[in-house]
Amino acid sequence: MDENLHSPQRRLIELRIEHADLDDLIDRIPLDGAGDDLVLRRLKKRRLLLRDQIARLETQIAPPEPA
């Protein structure tokens, strides 16, 4: 059971959930606030990092087939 807690598949699910949560949060931040600009940029940067981690993990789990 402990193996499932640290499996790549579980980590992938966790990253996808966090990415979806950030998407939702970014969509709900009003664009009219000047102070929110920095927060919005940081959230978008975090979302990009998550997307890269997801892509790397997906490649590890199921490497692309040779053409």
Residue pairs with C-beta under 8 A, 6 or more apart in sequence:
4 10
8 57
8 60
8 61
9 61
11 57
12 54
12 57
12 58
12 61
15 50
15 53
15 54
15 57
16 54
18 50
19 47
19 50
19 51
19 54
22 43
22 46
22 47
22 50
23 47
25 43
26 40
26 43
26 44
26 47
29 36
29 39
29 40
29 43
30 36
31 40
